[in-house]
Amino acid sequence: MDSVSGVGVLDKAIGVLRVLRADGPLGLAELQHSTGLPRATAHRLAVALEEHGLVRRDSAGRFCLGFELIAMGRAAAESYPLGELARPALLRLRDATGESVQLFVREDDERRCVVSLQSPHGLRWIVPEGVRLPLAVGSAGRVLRGEGGAGHGWAASVEEREPGVASVSAGVVSTRGAVIAAVSVSGPIERLSRDPGERFGAAVTECAAELAAALAEAAI
């Protein structure tokens, strides 16, 4: 496991949490395999994280994410008002389109999903809240890079990141003219078609403008 921060033990501990988020619950052998850590190291880190409530064990004794992370997640969301401020408008967009809706912000060379609302359809595209995705692909990534919206205010993508998935996104622009977030509608090509912008471009653009106005009013 490569060190990202330069603090090796911290990087390894975060790696354990991310593996449990993606693959958990896991037994020790599975945790060791997924993290690539020595067995003793994987066990020591998991037990230490358990002491802090960041990891727990299920009824089968497998390691999984701890309940303390729920409290931390709520506190993080409350300290970042964009998500909660945007949620009512995003709910209206989801209900109007019938498709999954997301709000993304840029983090270095990636984009993070801060709000994700699922489509009521059985066949739908699910993006977990909090997940980080590549900035180089997808309509939201294009908007956050400042490359979308020429002439019509939105950017669309078809099967750029996942086969069978289309999306259209519009930028939320601050009072200083910077794109600070991207509103996205995404779903299967069968419903969004290969021209998702034609279908939902106006709706995401209107929602993004509504969020920009709300942010300006709240002075965020």
KOLDO-163211 format. One record per residue (C-alpha): x, y, z; residue in one letter. Coordinates in pm, whole numbers. Example, Ala and Ser with C-alpha at 12.3 -4.5 7.8 and 13.67 -1.06 7.14 Angstrom:
// KOLDO-163211
<px 1230; py -450; pz 780; residuo a>
<px 1367; py -106; pz 714; residuo s>
This chain:
// KOLDO-163211
<px 0; py 0; pz 0; residuo m>
<px 158; py 328; pz -115; residuo d>
<px 197; py 619; pz 124; residuo s>
<px -4; py 923; pz 17; residuo v>
<px 39; py 1159; pz 311; residuo s>
<px 392; py 1062; pz 410; residuo g>
<px 257; py 922; pz 740; residuo v>
<px 264; py 552; pz 664; residuo g>
<px 58; py 422; pz 954; residuo v>
<px -217; py 676; pz 883; residuo l>
<px -227; py 582; pz 515; residuo d>
<px -252; py 214; pz 606; residuo k>
<px -535; py 280; pz 854; residuo a>
<px -729; py 484; pz 597; residuo i>
<px -667; py 204; pz 349; residuo g>
<px -833; py -42; pz 590; residuo v>
<px -1138; py 185; pz 620; residuo l>
<px -1166; py 228; pz 244; residuo r>
<px -1147; py -147; pz 186; residuo v>
<px -1418; py -204; pz 444; residuo l>
<px -1631; py 63; pz 279; residuo r>
<px -1594; py -104; pz -59; residuo a>
<px -1589; py -474; pz 31; residuo d>
<px -1687; py -521; pz 396; residuo g>
<px -1769; py -696; pz 618; residuo p>
<px -1442; py -890; pz 596; residuo l>
<px -1269; py -1156; pz 799; residuo g>
<px -903; py -1105; pz 883; residuo l>
<px -777; py -1313; pz 591; residuo a>
<px -1001; py -1121; pz 349; residuo e>
<px -894; py -790; pz 497; residuo l>
<px -529; py -884; pz 461; residuo q>
<px -583; py -986; pz 98; residuo h>
<px -778; py -672; pz 6; residuo s>
<px -535; py -430; pz 170; residuo t>
<px -217; py -613; pz 76; residuo g>
<px -91; py -564; pz 431; residuo l>
<px 86; py -830; pz 639; residuo p>
<px -159; py -1026; pz 851; residuo r>
<px -27; py -888; pz 1180; residuo a>
<px -40; py -529; pz 1052; residuo t>
<px -394; py -564; pz 918; residuo a>
<px -508; py -710; pz 1250; residuo h>
<px -331; py -448; pz 1460; residuo r>
<px -477; py -160; pz 1261; residuo l>
<px -829; py -304; pz 1255; residuo a>
<px -825; py -360; pz 1631; residuo v>
<px -689; py -8; pz 1693; residuo a>
<px -961; py 142; pz 1472; residuo l>
<px -1214; py -68; pz 1661; residuo e>
<px -1100; py 91; pz 1988; residuo e>
<px -1189; py 431; pz 1840; residuo h>
<px -1528; py 317; pz 1712; residuo g>
<px -1423; py 352; pz 1348; residuo l>
<px -1437; py -26; pz 1297; residuo v>
<px -1665; py -282; pz 1462; residuo r>
<px -1729; py -654; pz 1429; residuo r>
<px -2051; py -809; pz 1315; residuo d>
<px -2219; py -1115; pz 1466; residuo s>
<px -1986; py -1339; pz 1264; residuo a>
<px -1676; py -1163; pz 1397; residuo g>
<px -1599; py -992; pz 1066; residuo r>
<px -1461; py -640; pz 1053; residuo f>
<px -1690; py -365; pz 919; residuo c>
<px -1721; py 11; pz 943; residuo l>
<px -1794; py 146; pz 1291; residuo g>
<px -2081; py 364; pz 1405; residuo f>
<px -1854; py 653; pz 1500; residuo e>
<px -1815; py 718; pz 1128; residuo l>
<px -2187; py 798; pz 1108; residuo i>
<px -2147; py 1078; pz 1361; residuo a>
<px -1838; py 1205; pz 1183; residuo m>
<px -2017; py 1199; pz 849; residuo g>
<px -2309; py 1397; pz 986; residuo r>
<px -2077; py 1652; pz 1142; residuo a>
<px -1885; py 1688; pz 816; residuo a>
<px -2208; py 1738; pz 622; residuo a>
<px -2332; py 1999; pz 868; residuo e>
<px -2005; py 2191; pz 843; residuo s>
<px -2035; py 2199; pz 463; residuo y>
<px -2371; py 2369; pz 397; residuo p>
<px -2373; py 2332; pz 19; residuo l>
<px -2513; py 1980; pz 30; residuo g>
<px -2802; py 2057; pz 261; residuo e>
<px -2877; py 2385; pz 88; residuo l>
<px -2888; py 2206; pz -247; residuo a>
<px -3095; py 1905; pz -143; residuo r>
<px -3446; py 2054; pz -190; residuo p>
<px -3370; py 2166; pz -547; residuo a>
<px -3204; py 1833; pz -623; residuo l>
<px -3508; py 1647; pz -493; residuo l>
<px -3729; py 1849; pz -728; residuo r>
<px -3494; py 1768; pz -1016; residuo l>
<px -3501; py 1397; pz -930; residuo r>
<px -3881; py 1397; pz -914; residuo d>
<px -3916; py 1593; pz -1238; residuo a>
<px -3678; py 1371; pz -1437; residuo t>
<px -3739; py 1039; pz -1264; residuo g>
<px -3364; py 975; pz -1283; residuo e>
<px -3076; py 964; pz -1036; residuo s>
<px -2938; py 1305; pz -943; residuo v>
<px -2598; py 1394; pz -797; residuo q>
<px -2409; py 1700; pz -680; residuo l>
<px -2031; py 1689; pz -729; residuo f>
<px -1750; py 1915; pz -611; residuo v>
<px -1390; py 1913; pz -726; residuo r>
<px -1110; py 1775; pz -509; residuo e>
<px -775; py 1816; pz -683; residuo d>
<px -784; py 1581; pz -981; residuo d>
<px -1100; py 1402; pz -869; residuo e>
<px -1464; py 1485; pz -803; residuo r>
<px -1654; py 1395; pz -489; residuo r>
<px -2025; py 1322; pz -472; residuo c>
<px -2171; py 1525; pz -186; residuo v>
<px -2539; py 1449; pz -257; residuo v>
<px -2682; py 1145; pz -436; residuo s>
<px -3054; py 1087; pz -489; residuo l>
<px -3162; py 759; pz -644; residuo q>
<px -3411; py 717; pz -924; residuo s>
<px -3735; py 539; pz -832; residuo p>
<px -3685; py 304; pz -1129; residuo h>
<px -3565; py -49; pz -1061; residuo g>
<px -3300; py -7; pz -1332; residuo l>
<px -3097; py 292; pz -1216; residuo r>
<px -2748; py 432; pz -1181; residuo w>
<px -2632; py 456; pz -819; residuo i>
<px -2346; py 682; pz -707; residuo v>
<px -2271; py 652; pz -333; residuo p>
<px -2253; py 978; pz -139; residuo e>
<px -1895; py 1058; pz -46; residuo g>
<px -1739; py 856; pz -328; residuo v>
<px -1455; py 1010; pz -529; residuo r>
<px -1453; py 963; pz -906; residuo l>
<px -1212; py 1059; pz -1184; residuo p>
<px -1230; py 1417; pz -1304; residuo l>
<px -1114; py 1321; pz -1651; residuo a>
<px -1430; py 1136; pz -1756; residuo v>
<px -1802; py 1201; pz -1727; residuo g>
<px -2014; py 1509; pz -1779; residuo s>
<px -1970; py 1633; pz -1421; residuo a>
<px -1593; py 1608; pz -1454; residuo g>
<px -1605; py 1810; pz -1774; residuo r>
<px -1814; py 2080; pz -1607; residuo v>
<px -1584; py 2097; pz -1304; residuo l>
<px -1285; py 2129; pz -1538; residuo r>
<px -1454; py 2430; pz -1694; residuo g>
<px -1496; py 2257; pz -2031; residuo e>
<px -1873; py 2218; pz -2042; residuo g>
<px -2160; py 2441; pz -2121; residuo g>
<px -2042; py 2612; pz -2438; residuo a>
<px -2349; py 2773; pz -2590; residuo g>
<px -2611; py 2588; pz -2385; residuo h>
<px -2495; py 2567; pz -2024; residuo g>
<px -2456; py 2190; pz -1989; residuo w>
<px -2223; py 1903; pz -2079; residuo a>
<px -2326; py 1546; pz -2162; residuo a>
<px -2150; py 1210; pz -2166; residuo s>
<px -2244; py 867; pz -2295; residuo v>
<px -2065; py 553; pz -2172; residuo e>
<px -1750; py 747; pz -2079; residuo e>
<px -1703; py 588; pz -1737; residuo r>
<px -1944; py 295; pz -1737; residuo e>
<px -2103; py 101; pz -2026; residuo p>
<px -2473; py 166; pz -2070; residuo g>
<px -2477; py 488; pz -1863; residuo v>
<px -2542; py 842; pz -1984; residuo a>
<px -2539; py 1170; pz -1794; residuo s>
<px -2582; py 1543; pz -1834; residuo v>
<px -2442; py 1805; pz -1596; residuo s>
<px -2445; py 2180; pz -1542; residuo a>
<px -2218; py 2398; pz -1334; residuo g>
<px -2314; py 2586; pz -1020; residuo v>
<px -2141; py 2923; pz -1060; residuo v>
<px -2038; py 3144; pz -769; residuo s>
<px -2083; py 3521; pz -761; residuo t>
<px -1718; py 3542; pz -866; residuo r>
<px -1784; py 3341; pz -1179; residuo g>
<px -1616; py 3018; pz -1066; residuo a>
<px -1776; py 2676; pz -1109; residuo v>
<px -1797; py 2542; pz -754; residuo i>
<px -2015; py 2236; pz -810; residuo a>
<px -2182; py 2029; pz -1080; residuo a>
<px -2543; py 1911; pz -1085; residuo v>
<px -2588; py 1582; pz -1271; residuo s>
<px -2870; py 1363; pz -1395; residuo v>
<px -2756; py 1011; pz -1479; residuo s>
<px -2911; py 682; pz -1576; residuo g>
<px -2930; py 405; pz -1834; residuo p>
<px -2904; py 496; pz -2200; residuo i>
<px -3237; py 320; pz -2257; residuo e>
<px -3409; py 613; pz -2085; residuo r>
<px -3165; py 904; pz -2119; residuo l>
<px -3086; py 815; pz -2483; residuo s>
<px -2758; py 890; pz -2655; residuo r>
<px -2844; py 1258; pz -2641; residuo d>
<px -2904; py 1316; pz -2268; residuo p>
<px -2849; py 1688; pz -2307; residuo g>
<px -3145; py 1717; pz -2540; residuo e>
<px -3358; py 1531; pz -2288; residuo r>
<px -3252; py 1686; pz -1957; residuo f>
<px -3003; py 1964; pz -2033; residuo g>
<px -3253; py 2240; pz -1966; residuo a>
<px -3359; py 2081; pz -1635; residuo a>
<px -3005; py 2050; pz -1493; residuo v>
<px -2918; py 2401; pz -1610; residuo t>
<px -3224; py 2543; pz -1437; residuo e>
<px -3142; py 2352; pz -1118; residuo c>
<px -2779; py 2470; pz -1122; residuo a>
<px -2894; py 2831; pz -1165; residuo a>
<px -3135; py 2789; pz -874; residuo e>
<px -2851; py 2661; pz -654; residuo l>
<px -2625; py 2947; pz -760; residuo a>
<px -2894; py 3196; pz -659; residuo a>
<px -2947; py 3021; pz -325; residuo a>
<px -2573; py 3025; pz -255; residuo l>
<px -2551; py 3394; pz -339; residuo a>
<px -2843; py 3469; pz -107; residuo e>
<px -2682; py 3266; pz 172; residuo a>
<px -2347; py 3431; pz 103; residuo a>
<px -2172; py 3092; pz 76; residuo i>
